[in-house]
Amino acid sequence: MARYTGGVINTGRPFSYYRKVFFNNHSKSSILANLQGKKLLDIGCGYTPYSADSMFRACFDGGIEFYGIDPIIEENITFKARDSIFTRLTGGSGRFDSNAPGVERAISAMADDLPFGDNEVDTILSCWLIFIWINKEQELLKIFTEFHRILKVGGNINLYPLPDWNSFRFKNRELKSLLNKFDFTQQFIFEPFNFQYPPTNRLTFTKNC
Ligand SMILES: C[S@@+](CC[C@H](N)C(=O)[O-])C[C@H]1O[C@@H](n2cnc3c(N)ncnc32)[C@H](O)[C@@H]1O
């Protein structure tokens, strides 16, 4: 799989954004309490590992095993003024620290080749990435195969944003049979007059076998 770079904005969205799109706007304290003891990955995490107001950091501070995965992660990472500006536009502070606490859990990897063992992850989040491949069944197959491999049975994948999943008619047999190994729900998310939350869906896939 190629790294997607077309017009990519690598932001560092704040926890307040993740609360809305992934956790039904529950309070930070209840989200963190529910995640205690779990292993989570954020695929295509952008600069969140370097931002003090991110979910990555809140989990690190709260003793939760949360990994940020993105091919932009590198040892001597530097940030441009535009990275800060885009992050501020998405509600984040836009202040990055390359030596932020917990950055050892920021990993350079691709969505279809993750450095984790079989059946070891509880939750996968991915924000503003997977929609890129929604019409590319081979790419989706690679990604879902990898997600299925690393997830525990009962573990889940949460993807935002995506169109109505019921409107897709996948043709690839392998993909269709893999998707049957997940139970699926979707939640419509929309805030009028707020460009950060366009009318779209969060999808949750729970591994059933
Ligand atoms: C549109 S940005 C979204 C960043 C952030 N999650 C957000 O919500 O603003 C997509 C991110 O995915 C990363 N990315 C691109 N191709 C990838 C791949 N194959 N696997 C994992 N991450 C990838 C990019 O480097 C970029 O940071």
PDBQT file of the ligand as one rigid body, heavy atoms in Angstrom, charges set to zero:
ROOT
HETATM    1  C1  LIG A 301      -5.961  13.711   6.220  1.00  0.00    +0.000 C 
HETATM    2  S1  LIG A 301      -4.716  13.338   7.393  1.00  0.00    +0.000 S 
HETATM    3  C2  LIG A 301      -5.652  13.157   8.893  1.00  0.00    +0.000 C 
HETATM    4  C3  LIG A 301      -4.807  13.425  10.100  1.00  0.00    +0.000 C 
HETATM    5  C4  LIG A 301      -5.574  13.374  11.414  1.00  0.00    +0.000 C 
HETATM    6  N1  LIG A 301      -5.995  12.021  11.752  1.00  0.00    +0.000 N 
HETATM    7  C5  LIG A 301      -6.772  14.286  11.397  1.00  0.00    +0.000 C 
HETATM    8  O1  LIG A 301      -7.866  13.849  11.726  1.00  0.00    +0.000 OA
HETATM    9  O2  LIG A 301      -6.634  15.457  11.079  1.00  0.00    +0.000 OA
HETATM   10  C6  LIG A 301      -4.286  11.681   6.994  1.00  0.00    +0.000 C 
HETATM   11  C7  LIG A 301      -3.108  11.161   7.799  1.00  0.00    +0.000 C 
HETATM   12  O3  LIG A 301      -2.892   9.802   7.450  1.00  0.00    +0.000 OA
HETATM   13  C8  LIG A 301      -1.507   9.587   7.218  1.00  0.00    +0.000 C 
HETATM   14  N2  LIG A 301      -1.381   8.481   6.246  1.00  0.00    +0.000 N 
HETATM   15  C9  LIG A 301      -1.274   8.552   4.883  1.00  0.00    +0.000 A 
HETATM   16  N3  LIG A 301      -1.201   7.330   4.354  1.00  0.00    +0.000 NA
HETATM   17  C10 LIG A 301      -1.244   6.449   5.386  1.00  0.00    +0.000 A 
HETATM   18  C11 LIG A 301      -1.208   5.029   5.469  1.00  0.00    +0.000 A 
HETATM   19  N4  LIG A 301      -1.113   4.264   4.361  1.00  0.00    +0.000 N 
HETATM   20  N5  LIG A 301      -1.280   4.449   6.692  1.00  0.00    +0.000 NA
HETATM   21  C12 LIG A 301      -1.394   5.214   7.827  1.00  0.00    +0.000 A 
HETATM   22  N6  LIG A 301      -1.442   6.574   7.807  1.00  0.00    +0.000 NA
HETATM   23  C13 LIG A 301      -1.376   7.180   6.596  1.00  0.00    +0.000 A 
HETATM   24  C14 LIG A 301      -0.986  10.915   6.686  1.00  0.00    +0.000 C 
HETATM   25  O4  LIG A 301       0.409  11.022   6.904  1.00  0.00    +0.000 OA
HETATM   26  C15 LIG A 301      -1.819  11.909   7.489  1.00  0.00    +0.000 C 
HETATM   27  O5  LIG A 301      -1.211  12.320   8.688  1.00  0.00    +0.000 OA
ENDROOT
TORSDOF 0
